[in-house]
Amino acid sequence: MADGDVEVYRVVTANRLRDGIIVYFNSGSGWTADIQAATVAAGVEADALVAAAENDARANLVVGVYAIEITGDHQPLTARERIRADGPSIRYGDDALPANNSDFEI
């Protein structure tokens, strides 16, 4: 591997059918909302993880099973997957309200 190259691994993701939450596959304990707890694989091992996770899709536990590429420290490589893992890229809800601003009214 050349200097500056990033090691690329894969984890399996889906949406939990019960509530739509983004989840990641852990081959030992099932699905988790924490990407850090996902089982990491490469190559043929990643294909086997997808196949195992698809069993849960057939059992109607999750929907939209697929593998994503991550770095060695569990950071997704694409903007889409970073947003799915970290949440929206803008503030929303109570976080979007100005703090201690008496001029602001809804």
RASULBEL-V694534 format. One record per pair of residues at least 4 apart in sequence whose ideal C-beta (glycine too) atoms are under 8 Angstrom apart, sorted by the first residue. I is the first residue (numbers start at 1). J is the second residue. D is the distance in Angstrom with one decimal. If there is no record, write none. Layout:
BEGIN
I:J:D
I:J:D
END
This chain:
BEGIN
1:5:4.7
1:7:7.0
6:71:5.2
6:72:7.6
6:77:7.8
7:71:6.7
7:72:4.7
8:42:7.6
8:69:5.2
8:70:7.4
8:71:7.0
8:77:6.9
9:40:4.7
9:41:6.7
9:42:5.3
9:46:7.7
9:69:7.3
9:70:5.5
9:71:7.4
9:72:6.5
10:40:7.4
10:41:5.9
10:42:6.5
10:46:4.0
10:49:7.6
10:67:4.4
10:68:6.5
10:69:5.7
10:70:6.8
11:24:5.5
11:25:6.9
11:35:6.7
11:38:4.0
11:39:6.8
11:40:5.8
11:41:7.6
11:49:7.8
11:67:6.9
11:68:6.1
11:70:5.7
11:74:7.5
12:24:6.8
12:25:3.9
12:38:7.2
12:39:7.6
12:46:7.7
12:49:4.9
12:50:5.5
12:53:4.6
12:65:6.3
12:66:7.2
12:67:5.3
12:68:7.8
13:22:6.5
13:23:6.9
13:24:5.3
13:25:7.4
13:38:7.8
13:65:7.6
13:66:6.5
13:67:7.6
13:68:5.5
13:81:7.5
13:84:7.1
14:22:7.9
14:23:5.9
14:25:7.4
14:31:7.4
14:53:6.6
14:56:7.6
14:57:6.8
14:62:3.8
14:63:6.3
14:64:5.2
14:65:4.4
14:66:7.4
15:20:5.3
15:21:6.9
15:22:6.0
15:23:7.0
15:62:6.4
15:63:5.4
15:64:5.4
16:20:6.7
16:21:4.7
16:22:7.9
16:23:5.0
16:31:6.4
16:61:7.1
16:62:5.7
17:60:5.7
17:61:6.1
17:62:5.8
17:63:5.2
18:61:7.9
21:33:5.7
22:33:6.9
22:84:5.0
22:85:7.4
23:31:4.1
23:32:6.3
23:33:5.7
23:62:6.4
24:31:7.0
24:32:5.6
24:33:7.5
24:34:7.1
24:35:5.1
24:37:7.0
24:38:3.6
25:30:7.7
25:31:6.1
25:38:6.2
25:39:6.1
25:49:6.1
25:52:7.3
25:53:4.5
25:56:7.9
25:65:7.9
26:30:6.3
26:31:7.1
26:32:5.3
26:37:5.5
26:38:5.8
26:39:5.2
27:39:4.4
27:49:6.4
27:52:6.4
28:39:7.2
29:37:7.8
30:56:7.6
31:56:7.0
31:61:7.1
31:62:6.4
32:37:4.4
32:38:6.7
34:38:7.6
35:70:7.5
35:74:5.3
35:76:7.4
35:85:4.7
36:74:5.2
38:74:7.2
39:49:6.1
40:70:7.1
40:74:7.4
41:45:3.8
41:46:4.1
41:48:7.4
41:49:5.2
42:46:5.9
43:47:7.5
44:48:6.6
45:49:6.7
46:50:6.7
46:67:5.4
47:51:6.6
47:67:7.9
48:52:6.4
49:53:6.2
49:67:7.1
50:54:6.3
50:65:6.4
50:66:7.1
50:67:5.3
51:55:7.6
53:57:7.0
53:62:7.2
53:65:4.8
54:58:6.5
54:65:5.2
55:59:6.4
56:61:4.2
56:62:5.1
56:65:7.5
57:61:7.2
57:62:5.4
57:63:6.3
57:64:7.8
57:65:4.9
68:76:5.7
68:77:7.7
68:78:7.4
68:81:4.8
69:76:7.2
69:77:4.6
69:78:7.4
69:81:8.0
70:74:5.5
70:75:6.0
70:76:5.4
70:77:6.6
70:81:7.9
71:75:4.6
71:77:6.8
75:82:7.2
76:81:3.4
76:82:4.9
76:84:7.4
76:85:5.4
77:81:7.1
78:82:6.9
79:83:6.4
80:84:6.5
81:85:6.1
82:86:5.8
83:87:7.2
83:88:6.8
83:89:5.7
88:92:5.7
90:96:7.7
91:95:4.3
91:96:4.4
92:96:5.2
97:104:7.0
98:104:5.0
END
